[in-house]
Amino acid sequence: MKINISNVKWKELIVSVAISLGVGALSGYLTKNSMSLYQELVKPPLTPPGWIFPVVWTILFALMGISAYLIYISDSKDKVQALQIYAIQLMLNFFWSLVFFNMQAYLLAFLILIFLWISIIAMIKIFYEINPIAGKLQIPYLLWVTFAGYLNLAIYFLNR
């Protein structure tokens, strides 16, 4: 599928990306006071430096918004269901941050992450069926959340 820039519905694209980035920004804002506590945790090998997280998450939220836009403008009969799954995973992503950083409930956060991971797989599947590009744009997100699962579970065990 080739994308023709002259056919882009700019308002819808901007709103879609803004919603996704807005959820990420709100999550970041609500957890910013917990970052000093995070720095004090014993972390597992392969933990990236702190500056990587906002960079990666910004890219991933932008990709989520672009993907959702591609689904929104589609003529698929399944787009409402696909966008519902998208909304569910966005909500799980948001609550994971609050539970992990603010509540420091690392095991509960990991359980939320499992549901997030499952919802991302469901989202990729239905997005791909509607628009393969939209599905493929979510693969980095799935990989990052898989890595986040490793970090989350290791932090739980290392800081009990």
Sine and cosine of phi, psi and omega as CSV:
sin_phi,cos_phi,sin_psi,cos_psi,sin_omega,cos_omega
0.00,0.00,0.84,-0.55,-0.01,-1.00
-0.99,-0.11,0.68,-0.74,0.01,-1.00
-0.99,-0.12,0.82,-0.58,0.04,-1.00
-0.98,-0.22,0.91,-0.41,-0.10,-0.99
-0.88,0.48,-0.44,0.90,0.00,-1.00
-0.96,0.29,-0.28,0.96,0.03,-1.00
-1.00,-0.07,0.01,1.00,-0.03,-1.00
-0.93,0.37,0.74,-0.67,0.10,-0.99
-1.00,-0.02,1.00,-0.03,-0.19,-0.98
-0.87,0.50,-0.67,0.75,-0.01,-1.00
-0.87,0.49,-0.74,0.68,-0.01,-1.00
-0.90,0.43,-0.64,0.77,0.02,-1.00
-0.90,0.43,-0.72,0.70,-0.01,-1.00
-0.89,0.45,-0.68,0.73,0.02,-1.00
-0.90,0.44,-0.69,0.72,-0.02,-1.00
-0.89,0.46,-0.72,0.70,0.01,-1.00
-0.93,0.37,-0.61,0.79,0.00,-1.00
-0.90,0.43,-0.62,0.78,0.03,-1.00
-0.88,0.47,-0.76,0.65,-0.03,-1.00
-0.89,0.45,-0.77,0.63,0.02,-1.00
-0.89,0.45,-0.55,0.84,0.03,-1.00
-0.90,0.43,-0.66,0.75,0.06,-1.00
-0.88,0.47,-0.70,0.71,0.03,-1.00
-0.89,0.45,-0.67,0.75,-0.01,-1.00
-0.92,0.40,-0.67,0.75,0.03,-1.00
-0.90,0.44,-0.67,0.74,0.04,-1.00
-0.87,0.49,-0.71,0.70,0.04,-1.00
-0.88,0.47,-0.66,0.75,0.01,-1.00
-0.90,0.44,-0.70,0.72,-0.05,-1.00
-0.95,0.31,-0.31,0.95,-0.01,-1.00
-0.95,-0.31,0.00,1.00,-0.11,-0.99
-0.87,0.49,-0.52,0.85,-0.01,-1.00
-0.97,0.25,-0.18,0.98,0.01,-1.00
-1.00,-0.09,-0.07,1.00,-0.07,-1.00
-0.91,0.42,-0.54,0.84,0.03,-1.00
-0.92,0.38,-0.58,0.81,0.08,-1.00
-0.91,0.41,-0.63,0.78,0.02,-1.00
-0.88,0.47,-0.64,0.77,-0.02,-1.00
-0.88,0.47,-0.47,0.88,-0.03,-1.00
-0.99,0.12,-0.18,0.98,-0.04,-1.00
-0.94,0.33,0.48,-0.88,0.19,-0.98
-0.97,0.23,0.82,-0.57,-0.07,-1.00
-0.90,-0.44,0.45,-0.89,-0.05,-1.00
-0.98,0.22,0.22,-0.98,0.14,-0.99
-0.85,0.53,0.43,-0.90,0.00,-1.00
0.98,0.22,0.06,1.00,0.06,-1.00
-0.92,0.39,0.85,-0.53,-0.01,-1.00
-0.96,0.28,0.28,-0.96,0.09,-1.00
-0.89,0.45,0.46,-0.89,-0.10,-0.99
-0.84,0.55,-0.54,0.84,-0.05,-1.00
-0.93,0.37,-0.33,0.94,-0.01,-1.00
-0.92,0.39,-0.60,0.80,-0.13,-0.99
-0.86,0.51,-0.79,0.61,0.00,-1.00
-0.91,0.42,-0.52,0.86,0.03,-1.00
-0.91,0.41,-0.77,0.63,-0.02,-1.00
-0.90,0.45,-0.72,0.70,-0.03,-1.00
-0.90,0.44,-0.59,0.81,0.04,-1.00
-0.89,0.46,-0.70,0.71,0.04,-1.00
-0.88,0.47,-0.71,0.70,-0.03,-1.00
-0.91,0.42,-0.67,0.74,0.04,-1.00
-0.91,0.41,-0.60,0.80,0.07,-1.00
-0.90,0.45,-0.70,0.72,0.04,-1.00
-0.89,0.46,-0.63,0.78,0.05,-1.00
-0.87,0.50,-0.71,0.71,-0.01,-1.00
-0.90,0.44,-0.66,0.75,0.04,-1.00
-0.90,0.44,-0.69,0.73,0.03,-1.00
-0.87,0.50,-0.75,0.67,0.00,-1.00
-0.87,0.49,-0.62,0.79,0.06,-1.00
-0.86,0.50,-0.72,0.69,-0.01,-1.00
-0.88,0.48,-0.57,0.82,0.06,-1.00
-0.96,0.29,-0.70,0.72,-0.03,-1.00
-0.85,0.53,-0.65,0.76,-0.04,-1.00
-0.99,0.10,-0.07,1.00,-0.02,-1.00
-0.96,0.28,0.28,-0.96,0.05,-1.00
-0.99,-0.14,0.20,0.98,-0.10,-1.00
-0.92,0.39,0.62,-0.78,0.09,-1.00
-0.94,0.33,-0.27,0.96,-0.03,-1.00
-0.99,-0.11,0.10,1.00,-0.11,-0.99
-0.92,0.38,-0.54,0.84,0.03,-1.00
-0.91,0.42,-0.72,0.70,0.04,-1.00
-0.88,0.48,-0.67,0.74,0.00,-1.00
-0.89,0.46,-0.68,0.73,0.00,-1.00
-0.95,0.32,-0.47,0.89,0.11,-0.99
-0.92,0.40,-0.69,0.72,0.05,-1.00
-0.89,0.46,-0.66,0.76,0.06,-1.00
-0.84,0.54,-0.73,0.68,-0.01,-1.00
-0.90,0.44,-0.63,0.78,0.02,-1.00
-0.89,0.45,-0.73,0.69,-0.02,-1.00
-0.92,0.38,-0.56,0.83,0.04,-1.00
-0.91,0.42,-0.65,0.76,0.04,-1.00
-0.91,0.41,-0.70,0.71,0.03,-1.00
-0.88,0.47,-0.65,0.76,0.03,-1.00
-0.87,0.50,-0.72,0.70,0.00,-1.00
-0.87,0.49,-0.75,0.66,-0.05,-1.00
-0.94,0.33,-0.50,0.86,0.06,-1.00
-0.84,0.54,-0.73,0.69,-0.02,-1.00
-0.85,0.52,-0.70,0.72,-0.01,-1.00
-0.91,0.42,-0.67,0.74,-0.02,-1.00
-0.93,0.36,-0.69,0.73,-0.03,-1.00
-0.94,0.35,-0.81,0.59,-0.13,-0.99
-0.99,0.12,-0.76,0.64,-0.09,-1.00
-0.98,0.18,-0.69,0.72,-0.03,-1.00
-1.00,0.06,-0.34,0.94,-0.07,-1.00
0.80,0.59,0.58,0.82,0.04,-1.00
-0.99,-0.12,0.98,0.19,-0.20,-0.98
-0.92,0.40,-0.58,0.82,0.03,-1.00
-0.95,0.33,-0.70,0.71,0.06,-1.00
-0.88,0.48,-0.66,0.75,0.04,-1.00
-0.87,0.50,-0.65,0.76,0.02,-1.00
-0.90,0.44,-0.64,0.77,0.04,-1.00
-0.89,0.45,-0.67,0.74,0.07,-1.00
-0.88,0.48,-0.64,0.77,0.00,-1.00
-0.89,0.46,-0.58,0.81,0.05,-1.00
-0.89,0.45,-0.72,0.69,0.04,-1.00
-0.91,0.42,-0.60,0.80,0.07,-1.00
-0.88,0.47,-0.72,0.69,-0.01,-1.00
-0.86,0.51,-0.71,0.71,0.03,-1.00
-0.89,0.45,-0.67,0.74,-0.01,-1.00
-0.93,0.38,-0.55,0.84,0.06,-1.00
-0.92,0.40,-0.67,0.74,0.04,-1.00
-0.88,0.48,-0.70,0.71,0.04,-1.00
-0.88,0.47,-0.66,0.76,0.01,-1.00
-0.90,0.44,-0.72,0.69,0.01,-1.00
-0.85,0.53,-0.70,0.71,-0.05,-1.00
-0.88,0.48,-0.78,0.62,-0.05,-1.00
-0.95,0.31,-0.59,0.81,0.07,-1.00
-0.88,0.47,-0.71,0.70,-0.02,-1.00
-0.87,0.49,-0.63,0.78,0.01,-1.00
-0.91,0.42,-0.54,0.84,-0.01,-1.00
-0.99,0.10,-0.71,0.70,-0.04,-1.00
-0.48,-0.88,0.96,-0.28,-0.06,-1.00
-0.80,0.59,-0.59,0.81,0.02,-1.00
-0.89,0.46,-0.69,0.72,0.00,-1.00
-0.87,0.50,-0.64,0.77,0.03,-1.00
-0.92,0.38,-0.70,0.71,-0.03,-1.00
-0.91,0.41,-0.52,0.85,0.01,-1.00
-0.90,0.43,-0.28,0.96,-0.02,-1.00
-1.00,-0.04,-0.15,0.99,-0.02,-1.00
-0.88,0.48,-0.69,0.72,0.06,-1.00
-0.86,0.51,-0.58,0.81,0.03,-1.00
-0.89,0.45,-0.73,0.69,0.03,-1.00
-0.87,0.50,-0.69,0.73,0.00,-1.00
-0.90,0.44,-0.67,0.74,-0.01,-1.00
-0.92,0.40,-0.65,0.76,0.02,-1.00
-0.93,0.38,-0.55,0.83,0.10,-1.00
-0.89,0.47,-0.72,0.70,0.05,-1.00
-0.89,0.45,-0.65,0.76,0.04,-1.00
-0.88,0.48,-0.57,0.82,0.06,-1.00
-0.88,0.47,-0.68,0.73,0.07,-1.00
-0.86,0.51,-0.76,0.65,-0.01,-1.00
-0.88,0.47,-0.72,0.70,-0.04,-1.00
-0.87,0.49,-0.77,0.64,-0.04,-1.00
-0.92,0.40,-0.64,0.77,0.03,-1.00
-0.90,0.43,-0.65,0.76,0.04,-1.00
-0.89,0.46,-0.63,0.78,0.07,-1.00
-0.85,0.52,-0.76,0.65,-0.04,-1.00
-0.94,0.34,-0.59,0.81,-0.06,-1.00
-0.98,0.21,-0.27,0.96,-0.10,-0.99
-0.84,-0.54,0.45,0.89,0.02,-1.00
-0.99,0.13,0.00,0.00,0.00,0.00
